[in-house]
Amino acid sequence: MVDVLVLGAMQSAVYALLALGFTLIVGVGRLVNLAHGAFYAIGAYAAYTLVVVWKVPLLLGAAAAVLFTGVVGVGVERILIRPVRTSVMAVLILTLVFALLTEQLLYAAYGYTSRNIPAFTTATLQLFGVSVPGQRVVTFGVAAILVAALWVYVYHTPAGTAILAVAQDREAALYMGIDVDRVTRVTTGASAALAGAAGVLTSPLLVVSPHMWLLPLVKSFAIVILGGLGSIPGSLLASLVVGYAETAVSYFLTSALADLVPLLLILGMLLVRPTGLLGRHLEA
Amino acid sequence: MRFAATGLALAFCLAAALTVLPPGVAQGSVVKVGAPGPLQLGVGQGILYGLQLAAGEINARGGILGRKLTVIPEDEAETPEVGIAAIRKLLEQDKVDVLIGGQTSGVTLAQLPHIARARVIYLGVGAASPLITEHVRRDYNTYKYIFRVSPLNSTYLGIGLADFLDEFVRGELKLTRIAILGENLIWVQGVLPALERRLAEKRGLEIVYKELFDVRITDFSPIFTKIRSSGAQFLVPIVSHASSDVMAKAFASLRMPIPWGGIDVKSQEGDHCEKLGGAPIGQIVLFGTPPLRVPLTPKTIPFFDKYVEKFRREPVYTSFGAYDALYIYKEAVERARSFDPERVIPQLERTNYIGTGARIAFDEAHDLRYGPGYARLHYVQWQDGCRRALIWPKEVATGRYVALPWMR
């Protein structure tokens, strides 16, 4: 049982990192941004290029990769999303095209061979008697810091208040003098940076490959729907639910069923409580 | 008058020769060799490179019955729908004379009806499911075009793996409790029953853990945690399509306290260890023909050297298979003196060819023969510094087994 508690926490942290960025953009920007998985891949490839190809020190390269992904996110918002933001369908299509284009560009630039990013640590730690790769502990720690920082930023700073105001009522925020475009831009950049951070932190445990964007996007979707669209506490809770449920199914039943878990949870949630765990109705 | 008679005689002889020579000789057209495979992967590229090397050599010596060869690759992307599209393109659009390739059993099985309908010879070099050649056994007239040049089918892989576990793991390492971790795919379902049956016959080894996992899995921590607490002393992975990079990383980062070895196709690639950042993985990998410069037959080292010189990388198992397959086809066509599949197939059935890794012959189901004098299995270990050593069978070993760094 302790095994599941420890391993589930590690997995949940990764999901929280992924889903928080997605929930920000859905809740604040009212945008279903299908480029979110692409940002995850861009972060990983940027780190690979900086650290492995250009031999930049790991920490510096990782930070630069996250920053770069945030800048790409801002660019996507400015160039692709803003001109069509009133059309949900156009945003969906354009961001999906961006994700597919990113995949093809990565294929062209790096080939089909999977790549490796060195781990931040190769140590193995014992947590409550459970062996955990040091890299997973680093990922957990950084995820916890980023989540806490995001929480403080959104709920305890004037800029965060503006974000919440835009999330609550975009038009009212506009009338109150809030620069809605700027808030959306900052939110998209932060969302992309969080996805990039997830890519940088998890890639040493996985591999870097051009099609790596899809699964994180699906998982982010599942968590955000489960937690309630636009709810940061809801996404955190859903990350824990999905992370622990997958780990428990893998541990007690079989890993072959682990990927079914988020889908079943979404299905159940949509049937029982369509607004999600802590969600509210979104108005167009 | 005398010159005229001689000229007439020569003309007659030439005409007679043209009537008895197969159409291809007279036409002088190219022989199209279709190469279906997962071309984005090392094993797929191995098919293509093996064929290109053989075709280049054969063309340099005049081709097959005077016809030059051209290799037409087509990506089957490890999915049945793409695989069917690839095979139909090769058959219907390119109108290939022979197909040499394949790597994913599920894809090859989906392609079989199309190949049989087109009546084109297919020499498989990558897929291991016994169901592929079982088609030949069950319905010879329809599926007689299908042969497997490599690898050994998964039943033989299971038997051979069990023998290795008994002789090396139990006999040499003195370990008796094993865990089996396989991907949940059709070819593994061929390996497992044979492996378990053989282990039951051997009686010295106990399977204490067994799991078939989804190939898309990215978190191996729960599985390895379970294996660790199962009391297993040796881990046997059986994977080909899953991300073995991720599995190996998890194994190394958790410092799993048990040695491991089995079937792991992606870890057969020469850059596998480098892709993992040089992590010490200590994995023992089963090979039909190990990608090492070891003289298994008189052709192994010449092939190895030519391959490395031409492609700047080491061959994988499909490279050996594809290279041999094209030569086997060449010899069968030359014996048949025809490219007509109906005449080439009986000649292919009589194949007794010393390949790059072993003597190659086919059984009544057109499957690669296994056993003394024919193809056998070899075990290579990834050792420190990303070096590889052939550790089993002993008589061809190039090095000794080395314990995992954290267990020394």
Interface residues (C-beta under 8 A of the other chain):
Chain A: D3 V4 L7 M10 Q11 Y112 T113 S114 R115 N116 I117 P118 A119 T122 T124 V130 S131 V132 P133 G134 Q135 R136 P204 L205 L206 V207 L215 E246 T247 S250 Y251 T254 S255 A256 A258 D259
Chain B: Q40 L41 G42 N184 E211 L212 F213 D214 R216 I217 T218 D219 S221 P222 I223 T225 K226 R228 S229 S243 D245 V246 K249 A250 S253 L254 R255 D271 K275 L276 G277 A279
